Amino acid sequence: MSLLTTETVPDMSTSLTIQDPAHLPALLASEIEDAASLAKAEKAAATRRAYRTDFRLFNEWCASRGVGSLPASPETVAAYLASEAKGGAKPSTIARRAAAIRYAHKLASLPAPTDAESVKATMRGIRRTYSGPKAKKAPATAPRVKGMVAVTREGISGLRDRALLLIGFAGAFRRSELVALDVSDIEEVSEGLRVTIGRSKTDQEAQGRVLAIPRGDVACPVKALLTWLHAAKIESGPLFRPVNKAGMVAEARLTSQSVALIIKAYAKRAGLDPSSYAGHSLRAGFLTSAAANRASLFKMMDVSGHRSVETLRTYVRDAEIFRDHAGDGLL
């Protein structure tokens, strides 16, 4: 069984494999290229990058032990997953590693070793042995967001940060959705903003949806966004952009990681523990605040884009944990 080198790790860029193109008519060449191009869109770019890294790590582990990685035996995969668990990898990370191994085998038109019961049993054992309560980041609720925007920096970067925090909260945006917004996605109306989201985590086929962001009384997201766009002289292209130390606004798009760092920075400025906050905090904060305000689950879904009511019920339970408690008045 030959070993792969790191140079031959599948690039996870396509799910289309042509085993023997020699027998195909030459006239099909362009159609095959079209099909391969479409196949690349089967997985999100971030997923393909993660899978490529995961399989490279598996390949290196196999090479160090003199066993094959493609095809890999179920025993090899089970041993690798167990090794990752003992090394401290989270069960969720190990599950993604297994998915990458499965995907690489599918791309190569090989049987997936992860389908074997021994591998499935190993994964169940890992979850049972190493799983624990999932550490949740703190939600940036309405009062906390108001506290953050009250201490925004001076200058154009502060205007951007204020707009980002308020729009991110008011739209319950995932950070990937927030940084993907363009000026053309925003329409100001008398009630506030109509925002078009072209693609999201739960809308991989880009059906798109429109959400409303109402104006605010104390901290208005609409005013904050328009002020930022005017000051930065942004008329088209990415909505949120990097600003250098000299106050120059870049043409590029702000990254998802930058959103997380901005949220952490303002949590610290507002006297909160920055380690408790992350990119998801604005989205979680809106949903927690809306639930505490007794908003309808379906109205919350209109904003967040959730497809599952059960997922949203977590925020409602957290917000109402003491409301109408079964133990009220017992002691």
Phi and psi in degrees as GROMACS dihedral restraints (atoms count N, CA, C in turn):
[ dihedral_restraints ]
;  ai    aj    ak    al  type     phi  dphi    fc
    3     4     5     6     1   -76.6    20    10
    4     5     6     7     1   150.0    20    10
    6     7     8     9     1   -94.2    20    10
    7     8     9    10     1   147.1    20    10
    9    10    11    12     1   -84.2    20    10
   10    11    12    13     1   149.4    20    10
   12    13    14    15     1   -95.1    20    10
   13    14    15    16     1   168.0    20    10
   15    16    17    18     1   -63.6    20    10
   16    17    18    19     1   -23.6    20    10
   18    19    20    21     1   -73.7    20    10
   19    20    21    22     1   -18.9    20    10
   21    22    23    24     1  -105.4    20    10
   22    23    24    25     1    14.6    20    10
   24    25    26    27     1   -64.5    20    10
   25    26    27    28     1   133.1    20    10
   27    28    29    30     1   -55.9    20    10
   28    29    30    31     1   140.7    20    10
   30    31    32    33     1   -85.6    20    10
   31    32    33    34     1     0.6    20    10
   33    34    35    36     1    56.1    20    10
   34    35    36    37     1    21.8    20    10
   36    37    38    39     1   -88.1    20    10
   37    38    39    40     1   -14.1    20    10
   39    40    41    42     1  -153.4    20    10
   40    41    42    43     1   151.2    20    10
   42    43    44    45     1  -104.7    20    10
   43    44    45    46     1     9.6    20    10
   45    46    47    48     1   -99.1    20    10
   46    47    48    49     1   118.8    20    10
   48    49    50    51     1  -118.6    20    10
   49    50    51    52     1   124.0    20    10
   51    52    53    54     1  -105.0    20    10
   52    53    54    55     1   106.5    20    10
   54    55    56    57     1   -70.0    20    10
   55    56    57    58     1   -42.1    20    10
   57    58    59    60     1  -143.9    20    10
   58    59    60    61     1    83.5    20    10
   60    61    62    63     1   -71.9    20    10
   61    62    63    64     1    -9.2    20    10
   63    64    65    66     1   -61.2    20    10
   64    65    66    67     1   -31.2    20    10
   66    67    68    69     1   -86.9    20    10
   67    68    69    70     1    -2.7    20    10
   69    70    71    72     1   -86.5    20    10
   70    71    72    73     1   144.5    20    10
   72    73    74    75     1   -61.4    20    10
   73    74    75    76     1   143.0    20    10
   75    76    77    78     1   -61.0    20    10
   76    77    78    79     1   -28.8    20    10
   78    79    80    81     1   -65.7    20    10
   79    80    81    82     1   -16.3    20    10
   81    82    83    84     1   -83.7    20    10
   82    83    84    85     1    -5.1    20    10
   84    85    86    87     1   -55.7    20    10
   85    86    87    88     1   -48.6    20    10
   87    88    89    90     1   -67.3    20    10
   88    89    90    91     1   -36.4    20    10
   90    91    92    93     1   -66.8    20    10
   91    92    93    94     1   -36.3    20    10
   93    94    95    96     1   -65.2    20    10
   94    95    96    97     1   -41.0    20    10
   96    97    98    99     1   -62.6    20    10
   97    98    99   100     1   -39.7    20    10
   99   100   101   102     1   -62.6    20    10
  100   101   102   103     1   -43.6    20    10
  102   103   104   105     1   -63.9    20    10
  103   104   105   106     1   -42.2    20    10
  105   106   107   108     1   -63.6    20    10
  106   107   108   109     1   -38.9    20    10
  108   109   110   111     1   -64.1    20    10
  109   110   111   112     1   -42.0    20    10
  111   112   113   114     1   -67.7    20    10
  112   113   114   115     1   -35.3    20    10
  114   115   116   117     1   -64.7    20    10
  115   116   117   118     1   -28.4    20    10
  117   118   119   120     1   -62.4    20    10
  118   119   120   121     1   -26.0    20    10
  120   121   122   123     1   -82.4    20    10
  121   122   123   124     1     0.4    20    10
  123   124   125   126     1   -60.2    20    10
  124   125   126   127     1   -39.5    20    10
  126   127   128   129     1  -116.1    20    10
  127   128   129   130     1   146.4    20    10
  129   130   131   132     1   -62.9    20    10
  130   131   132   133     1   152.1    20    10
  132   133   134   135     1   -57.4    20    10
  133   134   135   136     1   -40.4    20    10
  135   136   137   138     1   -64.4    20    10
  136   137   138   139     1   -36.8    20    10
  138   139   140   141     1   -66.3    20    10
  139   140   141   142     1   -42.4    20    10
  141   142   143   144     1   -62.9    20    10
  142   143   144   145     1   -40.1    20    10
  144   145   146   147     1   -63.8    20    10
  145   146   147   148     1   -43.1    20    10
  147   148   149   150     1   -64.6    20    10
  148   149   150   151     1   -43.1    20    10
  150   151   152   153     1   -63.5    20    10
  151   152   153   154     1   -40.0    20    10
  153   154   155   156     1   -62.9    20    10
  154   155   156   157     1   -43.6    20    10
  156   157   158   159     1   -63.8    20    10
  157   158   159   160     1   -43.6    20    10
  159   160   161   162     1   -60.6    20    10
  160   161   162   163     1   -44.9    20    10
  162   163   164   165     1   -71.2    20    10
  163   164   165   166     1   -33.6    20    10
  165   166   167   168     1   -60.8    20    10
  166   167   168   169     1   -41.7    20    10
  168   169   170   171     1   -64.4    20    10
  169   170   171   172     1   -41.1    20    10
  171   172   173   174     1   -64.1    20    10
  172   173   174   175     1   -42.6    20    10
  174   175   176   177     1   -61.5    20    10
  175   176   177   178     1   -42.7    20    10
  177   178   179   180     1   -65.3    20    10
  178   179   180   181     1   -39.4    20    10
  180   181   182   183     1   -63.0    20    10
  181   182   183   184     1   -43.9    20    10
  183   184   185   186     1   -63.7    20    10
  184   185   186   187     1   -43.9    20    10
  186   187   188   189     1   -61.0    20    10
  187   188   189   190     1   -37.4    20    10
  189   190   191   192     1   -69.6    20    10
  190   191   192   193     1   -16.6    20    10
  192   193   194   195     1  -114.1    20    10
  193   194   195   196     1     4.6    20    10
  195   196   197   198     1    69.4    20    10
  196   197   198   199     1    31.6    20    10
  198   199   200   201     1  -122.3    20    10
  199   200   201   202     1   160.3    20    10
  201   202   203   204     1   -79.6    20    10
  202   203   204   205     1   145.9    20    10
  204   205   206   207     1  -108.1    20    10
  205   206   207   208     1   -20.7    20    10
  207   208   209   210     1  -152.0    20    10
  208   209   210   211     1    95.8    20    10
  210   211   212   213     1   -80.5    20    10
  211   212   213   214     1   153.4    20    10
  213   214   215   216     1  -112.0    20    10
  214   215   216   217     1   144.9    20    10
  216   217   218   219     1   -80.1    20    10
  217   218   219   220     1   155.5    20    10
  219   220   221   222     1   -57.2    20    10
  220   221   222   223     1   -36.1    20    10
  222   223   224   225     1   -64.0    20    10
  223   224   225   226     1   -39.6    20    10
  225   226   227   228     1   -64.1    20    10
  226   227   228   229     1   -45.7    20    10
  228   229   230   231     1   -64.4    20    10
  229   230   231   232     1   -44.1    20    10
  231   232   233   234     1   -60.9    20    10
  232   233   234   235     1   -42.9    20    10
  234   235   236   237     1   -63.8    20    10
  235   236   237   238     1   -39.9    20    10
  237   238   239   240     1   -64.3    20    10
  238   239   240   241     1   -46.2    20    10
  240   241   242   243     1   -62.4    20    10
  241   242   243   244     1   -40.3    20    10
  243   244   245   246     1   -64.2    20    10
  244   245   246   247     1   -39.2    20    10
  246   247   248   249     1   -63.3    20    10
  247   248   249   250     1   -41.1    20    10
  249   250   251   252     1   -63.4    20    10
  250   251   252   253     1   -40.3    20    10
  252   253   254   255     1   -63.9    20    10
  253   254   255   256     1   -45.0    20    10
  255   256   257   258     1   -65.3    20    10
  256   257   258   259     1   -27.5    20    10
  258   259   260   261     1   -80.5    20    10
  259   260   261   262     1    -2.8    20    10
  261   262   263   264     1   102.0    20    10
  262   263   264   265     1     3.2    20    10
  264   265   266   267     1   -67.8    20    10
  265   266   267   268     1   144.5    20    10
  267   268   269   270     1   -71.7    20    10
  268   269   270   271     1   148.7    20    10
  270   271   272   273     1   -54.2    20    10
  271   272   273   274     1   -36.1    20    10
  273   274   275   276     1   -66.4    20    10
  274   275   276   277     1   -37.0    20    10
  276   277   278   279     1   -67.9    20    10
  277   278   279   280     1   -41.6    20    10
  279   280   281   282     1   -64.8    20    10
  280   281   282   283     1   -38.3    20    10
  282   283   284   285     1   -62.8    20    10
  283   284   285   286     1   -38.0    20    10
  285   286   287   288     1   -69.0    20    10
  286   287   288   289     1   -36.8    20    10
  288   289   290   291     1   -58.7    20    10
  289   290   291   292     1   -45.0    20    10
  291   292   293   294     1   -63.0    20    10
  292   293   294   295     1   -39.3    20    10
  294   295   296   297     1   -64.1    20    10
  295   296   297   298     1   -38.0    20    10
  297   298   299   300     1   -66.0    20    10
  298   299   300   301     1   -40.5    20    10
  300   301   302   303     1   -64.2    20    10
  301   302   303   304     1   -42.5    20    10
  303   304   305   306     1   -61.9    20    10
  304   305   306   307     1   -45.1    20    10
  306   307   308   309     1   -64.8    20    10
  307   308   309   310     1   -40.5    20    10
  309   310   311   312     1   -61.6    20    10
  310   311   312   313     1   -40.1    20    10
  312   313   314   315     1   -68.4    20    10
  313   314   315   316     1   -37.8    20    10
  315   316   317   318     1   -65.3    20    10
  316   317   318   319     1   -39.7    20    10
  318   319   320   321     1   -61.7    20    10
  319   320   321   322     1   -35.3    20    10
  321   322   323   324     1   -87.5    20    10
  322   323   324   325     1     8.0    20    10
  324   325   326   327     1    56.4    20    10
  325   326   327   328     1    41.5    20    10
  327   328   329   330     1  -115.1    20    10
  328   329   330   331     1   151.8    20    10
  330   331   332   333     1   -60.3    20    10
  331   332   333   334     1   138.8    20    10
  333   334   335   336     1   -82.6    20    10
  334   335   336   337     1   119.0    20    10
  336   337   338   339     1   -65.9    20    10
  337   338   339   340     1   -20.1    20    10
  339   340   341   342     1   -71.2    20    10
  340   341   342   343     1   -11.5    20    10
  342   343   344   345     1   -78.4    20    10
  343   344   345   346     1   -12.9    20    10
  345   346   347   348     1   -69.1    20    10
  346   347   348   349     1   143.9    20    10
  348   349   350   351     1   -62.3    20    10
  349   350   351   352     1   -32.1    20    10
  351   352   353   354     1   -63.8    20    10
  352   353   354   355     1   -36.9    20    10
  354   355   356   357     1   -72.3    20    10
  355   356   357   358     1   -43.2    20    10
  357   358   359   360     1   -60.9    20    10
  358   359   360   361     1   -41.8    20    10
  360   361   362   363     1   -64.8    20    10
  361   362   363   364     1   -38.6    20    10
  363   364   365   366     1   -62.2    20    10
  364   365   366   367     1   -42.6    20    10
  366   367   368   369     1   -64.4    20    10
  367   368   369   370     1   -39.2    20    10
  369   370   371   372     1   -64.2    20    10
  370   371   372   373     1   -40.9    20    10
  372   373   374   375     1   -64.8    20    10
  373   374   375   376     1   -37.7    20    10
  375   376   377   378     1   -63.4    20    10
  376   377   378   379     1   -45.3    20    10
  378   379   380   381     1   -63.6    20    10
  379   380   381   382     1   -40.1    20    10
  381   382   383   384     1   -70.4    20    10
  382   383   384   385     1   -36.2    20    10
  384   385   386   387     1   -85.3    20    10
  385   386   387   388     1   -39.4    20    10
  387   388   389   390     1  -109.1    20    10
  388   389   390   391     1   -10.1    20    10
  390   391   392   393     1   -74.7    20    10
  391   392   393   394     1   148.7    20    10
  393   394   395   396     1  -146.8    20    10
  394   395   396   397     1  -177.5    20    10
  396   397   398   399     1   -57.6    20    10
  397   398   399   400     1   132.0    20    10
  399   400   401   402     1   -71.6    20    10
  400   401   402   403     1   126.4    20    10
  402   403   404   405     1   -73.0    20    10
  403   404   405   406     1   118.1    20    10
  405   406   407   408     1   -97.8    20    10
  406   407   408   409     1   140.2    20    10
  408   409   410   411     1   -78.3    20    10
  409   410   411   412     1   152.5    20    10
  411   412   413   414     1   -69.7    20    10
  412   413   414   415     1   140.3    20    10
  414   415   416   417     1   -76.8    20    10
  415   416   417   418     1   137.7    20    10
  417   418   419   420     1   -86.0    20    10
  418   419   420   421     1    84.1    20    10
  420   421   422   423     1   -69.2    20    10
  421   422   423   424     1   171.7    20    10
  423   424   425   426     1   -53.9    20    10
  424   425   426   427     1   -48.6    20    10
  426   427   428   429     1   -61.6    20    10
  427   428   429   430     1   -36.2    20    10
  429   430   431   432     1   -70.7    20    10
  430   431   432   433     1   -38.9    20    10
  432   433   434   435     1   -64.9    20    10
  433   434   435   436     1   -40.7    20    10
  435   436   437   438     1   -62.1    20    10
  436   437   438   439     1   -37.4    20    10
  438   439   440   441     1   -65.6    20    10
  439   440   441   442     1   -37.8    20    10
  441   442   443   444     1   -66.6    20    10
  442   443   444   445     1   -46.9    20    10
  444   445   446   447     1   -72.5    20    10
  445   446   447   448     1   -16.0    20    10
  447   448   449   450     1   -73.1    20    10
  448   449   450   451     1   -16.4    20    10
  450   451   452   453     1  -120.3    20    10
  451   452   453   454     1    26.0    20    10
  453   454   455   456     1   -64.7    20    10
  454   455   456   457     1   151.1    20    10
  456   457   458   459     1   -67.2    20    10
  457   458   459   460     1   160.4    20    10
  459   460   461   462     1   -77.7    20    10
  460   461   462   463     1   161.8    20    10
  462   463   464   465     1    90.0    20    10
  463   464   465   466     1  -177.1    20    10
  465   466   467   468     1   -68.4    20    10
  466   467   468   469     1   -32.2    20    10
  468   469   470   471     1   -65.9    20    10
  469   470   471   472     1   -34.1    20    10
  471   472   473   474     1   -67.1    20    10
  472   473   474   475     1   -36.6    20    10
  474   475   476   477     1   -64.3    20    10
  475   476   477   478     1   -41.8    20    10
  477   478   479   480     1   -62.5    20    10
  478   479   480   481     1   -45.9    20    10
  480   481   482   483     1   -63.9    20    10
  481   482   483   484     1   -39.8    20    10
  483   484   485   486     1   -62.9    20    10
  484   485   486   487     1   -44.3    20    10
  486   487   488   489     1   -64.8    20    10
  487   488   489   490     1   -42.5    20    10
  489   490   491   492     1   -63.0    20    10
  490   491   492   493     1   -44.9    20    10
  492   493   494   495     1   -64.6    20    10
  493   494   495   496     1   -44.5    20    10
  495   496   497   498     1   -73.9    20    10
  496   497   498   499     1   -40.9    20    10
  498   499   500   501     1   -68.5    20    10
  499   500   501   502     1   -41.9    20    10
  501   502   503   504     1   -59.3    20    10
  502   503   504   505     1   -40.9    20    10
  504   505   506   507     1   -71.8    20    10
  505   506   507   508     1   -52.0    20    10
  507   508   509   510     1   -63.2    20    10
  508   509   510   511     1   -27.4    20    10
  510   511   512   513     1   -99.3    20    10
  511   512   513   514     1     2.1    20    10
  513   514   515   516     1    47.8    20    10
  514   515   516   517     1    44.7    20    10
  516   517   518   519     1   -78.2    20    10
  517   518   519   520     1   142.0    20    10
  519   520   521   522     1   -70.1    20    10
  520   521   522   523     1   151.1    20    10
  522   523   524   525     1   -64.3    20    10
  523   524   525   526     1   -31.6    20    10
  525   526   527   528     1   -65.2    20    10
  526   527   528   529     1   -36.0    20    10
  528   529   530   531     1   -69.9    20    10
  529   530   531   532     1   -39.2    20    10
  531   532   533   534     1   -63.3    20    10
  532   533   534   535     1   -47.0    20    10
  534   535   536   537     1   -76.0    20    10
  535   536   537   538     1   -15.6    20    10
  537   538   539   540     1   -83.5    20    10
  538   539   540   541     1    -9.8    20    10
  540   541   542   543     1   -68.0    20    10
  541   542   543   544     1   139.0    20    10
  543   544   545   546     1  -114.3    20    10
  544   545   546   547     1   163.2    20    10
  546   547   548   549     1   -57.0    20    10
  547   548   549   550     1   -37.5    20    10
  549   550   551   552     1   -66.5    20    10
  550   551   552   553     1   -13.5    20    10
  552   553   554   555     1   -85.0    20    10
  553   554   555   556     1    -7.5    20    10
  555   556   557   558     1  -108.6    20    10
  556   557   558   559     1   131.2    20    10
  558   559   560   561     1  -131.5    20    10
  559   560   561   562     1   120.5    20    10
  561   562   563   564     1   -83.5    20    10
  562   563   564   565     1   130.5    20    10
  564   565   566   567     1  -127.4    20    10
  565   566   567   568     1   174.1    20    10
  567   568   569   570     1   -60.2    20    10
  568   569   570   571     1   -34.5    20    10
  570   571   572   573     1   -81.7    20    10
  571   572   573   574     1   -17.9    20    10
  573   574   575   576     1   156.5    20    10
  574   575   576   577     1  -124.9    20    10
  576   577   578   579     1  -125.9    20    10
  577   578   579   580     1   142.1    20    10
  579   580   581   582     1  -104.8    20    10
  580   581   582   583     1   121.6    20    10
  582   583   584   585     1  -116.6    20    10
  583   584   585   586     1   125.3    20    10
  585   586   587   588     1   -96.1    20    10
  586   587   588   589     1   124.4    20    10
  588   589   590   591     1  -106.6    20    10
  589   590   591   592     1   115.1    20    10
  591   592   593   594     1   -75.1    20    10
  592   593   594   595     1   -35.7    20    10
  594   595   596   597     1  -151.9    20    10
  595   596   597   598     1   145.4    20    10
  597   598   599   600     1  -147.3    20    10
  598   599   600   601     1   177.9    20    10
  600   601   602   603     1   -58.2    20    10
  601   602   603   604     1   -36.5    20    10
  603   604   605   606     1   -97.3    20    10
  604   605   606   607     1    10.9    20    10
  606   607   608   609     1  -139.5    20    10
  607   608   609   610     1    62.0    20    10
  609   610   611   612     1   -68.6    20    10
  610   611   612   613     1   -17.6    20    10
  612   613   614   615     1   -91.1    20    10
  613   614   615   616     1     7.7    20    10
  615   616   617   618     1    56.6    20    10
  616   617   618   619     1    45.5    20    10
  618   619   620   621     1   -67.7    20    10
  619   620   621   622     1   -31.6    20    10
  621   622   623   624     1    83.4    20    10
  622   623   624   625     1   155.1    20    10
  624   625   626   627     1  -155.1    20    10
  625   626   627   628     1   159.8    20    10
  627   628   629   630     1  -118.8    20    10
  628   629   630   631     1   129.6    20    10
  630   631   632   633     1  -120.6    20    10
  631   632   633   634     1   157.2    20    10
  633   634   635   636     1  -104.5    20    10
  634   635   636   637     1   137.5    20    10
  636   637   638   639     1  -119.9    20    10
  637   638   639   640     1   109.2    20    10
  639   640   641   642     1   -75.7    20    10
  640   641   642   643     1   161.2    20    10
  642   643   644   645     1   -71.9    20    10
  643   644   645   646     1   154.7    20    10
  645   646   647   648     1  -112.3    20    10
  646   647   648   649     1   159.8    20    10
  648   649   650   651     1   -90.1    20    10
  649   650   651   652     1   -47.0    20    10
  651   652   653   654     1   -91.0    20    10
  652   653   654   655     1   -48.6    20    10
  654   655   656   657     1  -130.7    20    10
  655   656   657   658     1    97.6    20    10
  657   658   659   660     1   -87.4    20    10
  658   659   660   661     1   116.8    20    10
  660   661   662   663     1   -65.6    20    10
  661   662   663   664     1   -33.3    20    10
  663   664   665   666     1   -66.0    20    10
  664   665   666   667     1   -49.1    20    10
  666   667   668   669     1   -61.9    20    10
  667   668   669   670     1   -41.4    20    10
  669   670   671   672     1   -62.5    20    10
  670   671   672   673     1   -42.5    20    10
  672   673   674   675     1   -67.8    20    10
  673   674   675   676     1   -45.8    20    10
  675   676   677   678     1   -65.5    20    10
  676   677   678   679     1   -35.2    20    10
  678   679   680   681     1   -64.4    20    10
  679   680   681   682     1   -42.9    20    10
  681   682   683   684     1   -63.5    20    10
  682   683   684   685     1   -46.7    20    10
  684   685   686   687     1   -63.4    20    10
  685   686   687   688     1   -39.8    20    10
  687   688   689   690     1   -67.1    20    10
  688   689   690   691     1   -45.9    20    10
  690   691   692   693     1   -65.3    20    10
  691   692   693   694     1   -37.2    20    10
  693   694   695   696     1   -85.5    20    10
  694   695   696   697     1    -5.2    20    10
  696   697   698   699     1    56.6    20    10
  697   698   699   700     1    42.9    20    10
  699   700   701   702     1   -95.8    20    10
  700   701   702   703     1   118.4    20    10
  702   703   704   705     1  -115.4    20    10
  703   704   705   706     1   -15.6    20    10
  705   706   707   708     1  -157.5    20    10
  706   707   708   709     1   167.1    20    10
  708   709   710   711     1    84.6    20    10
  709   710   711   712     1  -160.8    20    10
  711   712   713   714     1   -56.3    20    10
  712   713   714   715     1   140.3    20    10
  714   715   716   717     1   -76.3    20    10
  715   716   717   718     1   -46.3    20    10
  717   718   719   720     1  -112.2    20    10
  718   719   720   721     1   126.8    20    10
  720   721   722   723     1  -134.4    20    10
  721   722   723   724     1   159.3    20    10
  723   724   725   726     1   -66.9    20    10
  724   725   726   727     1   148.9    20    10
  726   727   728   729     1  -127.0    20    10
  727   728   729   730     1   125.6    20    10
  729   730   731   732     1   -82.5    20    10
  730   731   732   733     1   178.9    20    10
  732   733   734   735     1   -65.1    20    10
  733   734   735   736     1   -23.5    20    10
  735   736   737   738     1   -85.4    20    10
  736   737   738   739     1     0.2    20    10
  738   739   740   741     1    84.1    20    10
  739   740   741   742     1    13.8    20    10
  741   742   743   744     1   -84.6    20    10
  742   743   744   745     1   130.6    20    10
  744   745   746   747     1   -90.6    20    10
  745   746   747   748     1   127.4    20    10
  747   748   749   750     1   -78.7    20    10
  748   749   750   751     1   164.0    20    10
  750   751   752   753     1   -83.6    20    10
  751   752   753   754     1   -20.0    20    10
  753   754   755   756     1   -73.7    20    10
  754   755   756   757     1   171.5    20    10
  756   757   758   759     1   -92.8    20    10
  757   758   759   760     1   140.9    20    10
  759   760   761   762     1   -63.8    20    10
  760   761   762   763     1   145.6    20    10
  762   763   764   765     1   -88.7    20    10
  763   764   765   766     1   160.7    20    10
  765   766   767   768     1   -61.0    20    10
  766   767   768   769     1   -38.9    20    10
  768   769   770   771     1   -62.9    20    10
  769   770   771   772     1   -36.1    20    10
  771   772   773   774     1   -62.7    20    10
  772   773   774   775     1   -37.1    20    10
  774   775   776   777     1   -60.4    20    10
  775   776   777   778     1   -45.5    20    10
  777   778   779   780     1   -61.2    20    10
  778   779   780   781     1   -42.4    20    10
  780   781   782   783     1   -66.5    20    10
  781   782   783   784     1   -36.8    20    10
  783   784   785   786     1   -65.4    20    10
  784   785   786   787     1   -43.6    20    10
  786   787   788   789     1   -61.9    20    10
  787   788   789   790     1   -44.7    20    10
  789   790   791   792     1   -62.1    20    10
  790   791   792   793     1   -42.2    20    10
  792   793   794   795     1   -61.9    20    10
  793   794   795   796     1   -41.7    20    10
  795   796   797   798     1   -79.5    20    10
  796   797   798   799     1   -25.5    20    10
  798   799   800   801     1   -62.0    20    10
  799   800   801   802     1   -43.5    20    10
  801   802   803   804     1   -64.7    20    10
  802   803   804   805     1   -44.1    20    10
  804   805   806   807     1   -62.5    20    10
  805   806   807   808     1   -29.7    20    10
  807   808   809   810     1   -87.2    20    10
  808   809   810   811     1     4.5    20    10
  810   811   812   813     1    85.5    20    10
  811   812   813   814     1    17.3    20    10
  813   814   815   816     1  -101.2    20    10
  814   815   816   817     1   164.9    20    10
  816   817   818   819     1   -78.9    20    10
  817   818   819   820     1   109.9    20    10
  819   820   821   822     1   -63.1    20    10
  820   821   822   823     1   -26.2    20    10
  822   823   824   825     1   -68.8    20    10
  823   824   825   826     1   -16.1    20    10
  825   826   827   828     1   -88.5    20    10
  826   827   828   829     1    -4.2    20    10
  828   829   830   831     1  -118.3    20    10
  829   830   831   832     1   151.7    20    10
  831   832   833   834     1  -153.0    20    10
  832   833   834   835     1  -173.7    20    10
  834   835   836   837     1   -59.9    20    10
  835   836   837   838     1   -28.3    20    10
  837   838   839   840     1   -81.4    20    10
  838   839   840   841     1    -9.3    20    10
  840   841   842   843     1   -62.9    20    10
  841   842   843   844     1   -36.0    20    10
  843   844   845   846     1   -65.8    20    10
  844   845   846   847     1   -45.3    20    10
  846   847   848   849     1   -62.9    20    10
  847   848   849   850     1   -47.8    20    10
  849   850   851   852     1   -64.2    20    10
  850   851   852   853     1   -35.4    20    10
  852   853   854   855     1   -65.8    20    10
  853   854   855   856     1   -41.4    20    10
  855   856   857   858     1   -62.5    20    10
  856   857   858   859     1   -47.7    20    10
  858   859   860   861     1   -65.9    20    10
  859   860   861   862     1   -39.5    20    10
  861   862   863   864     1   -64.7    20    10
  862   863   864   865     1   -43.2    20    10
  864   865   866   867     1   -66.6    20    10
  865   866   867   868     1   -41.2    20    10
  867   868   869   870     1   -64.6    20    10
  868   869   870   871     1   -40.6    20    10
  870   871   872   873     1   -65.1    20    10
  871   872   873   874     1   -41.5    20    10
  873   874   875   876     1   -65.2    20    10
  874   875   876   877     1   -25.6    20    10
  876   877   878   879     1   -89.0    20    10
  877   878   879   880     1     9.7    20    10
  879   880   881   882     1    61.8    20    10
  880   881   882   883     1    35.7    20    10
  882   883   884   885     1   -69.8    20    10
  883   884   885   886     1   150.5    20    10
  885   886   887   888     1   -65.1    20    10
  886   887   888   889     1   140.6    20    10
  888   889   890   891     1   -56.7    20    10
  889   890   891   892     1   -38.9    20    10
  891   892   893   894     1   -72.3    20    10
  892   893   894   895     1   -32.7    20    10
  894   895   896   897     1   -69.2    20    10
  895   896   897   898     1   -36.8    20    10
  897   898   899   900     1   -63.8    20    10
  898   899   900   901     1   -39.4    20    10
  900   901   902   903     1   -66.5    20    10
  901   902   903   904     1   -31.8    20    10
  903   904   905   906     1   -59.5    20    10
  904   905   906   907     1   -36.4    20    10
  906   907   908   909     1   -83.2    20    10
  907   908   909   910     1   -48.9    20    10
  909   910   911   912     1   -78.8    20    10
  910   911   912   913     1   -24.1    20    10
  912   913   914   915     1    79.8    20    10
  913   914   915   916     1     9.6    20    10
  915   916   917   918     1   -62.1    20    10
  916   917   918   919     1   143.7    20    10
  918   919   920   921     1  -101.5    20    10
  919   920   921   922     1   -14.4    20    10
  921   922   923   924     1  -112.7    20    10
  922   923   924   925     1   122.8    20    10
  924   925   926   927     1   -64.7    20    10
  925   926   927   928     1   -35.2    20    10
  927   928   929   930     1   -61.7    20    10
  928   929   930   931     1   -37.0    20    10
  930   931   932   933     1   -62.9    20    10
  931   932   933   934     1   -42.0    20    10
  933   934   935   936     1   -69.3    20    10
  934   935   936   937     1   -28.1    20    10
  936   937   938   939     1   -61.0    20    10
  937   938   939   940     1   -24.5    20    10
  939   940   941   942     1   -60.8    20    10
  940   941   942   943     1   -43.1    20    10
  942   943   944   945     1   -67.6    20    10
  943   944   945   946     1   -37.8    20    10
  945   946   947   948     1   -65.7    20    10
  946   947   948   949     1   -44.2    20    10
  948   949   950   951     1   -61.9    20    10
  949   950   951   952     1   -41.6    20    10
  951   952   953   954     1   -63.5    20    10
  952   953   954   955     1   -40.4    20    10
  954   955   956   957     1   -73.5    20    10
  955   956   957   958     1   -27.9    20    10
  957   958   959   960     1  -112.8    20    10
  958   959   960   961     1    23.5    20    10
  960   961   962   963     1   -60.1    20    10
  961   962   963   964     1   -30.8    20    10
  963   964   965   966     1  -103.6    20    10
  964   965   966   967     1    -5.9    20    10
  966   967   968   969     1   -76.9    20    10
  967   968   969   970     1   129.9    20    10
  969   970   971   972     1    52.9    20    10
  970   971   972   973     1    42.6    20    10
  972   973   974   975     1   -63.6    20    10
  973   974   975   976     1   141.7    20    10
  975   976   977   978     1   -63.0    20    10
  976   977   978   979     1   -21.6    20    10
  978   979   980   981     1   -96.3    20    10
  979   980   981   982     1     3.4    20    10
  981   982   983   984     1   -56.1    20    10
  982   983   984   985     1   127.7    20    10
  984   985   986   987     1    79.8    20    10
  985   986   987   988     1    -0.1    20    10
  987   988   989   990     1   -78.0    20    10
  988   989   990   991     1   -28.9    20    10
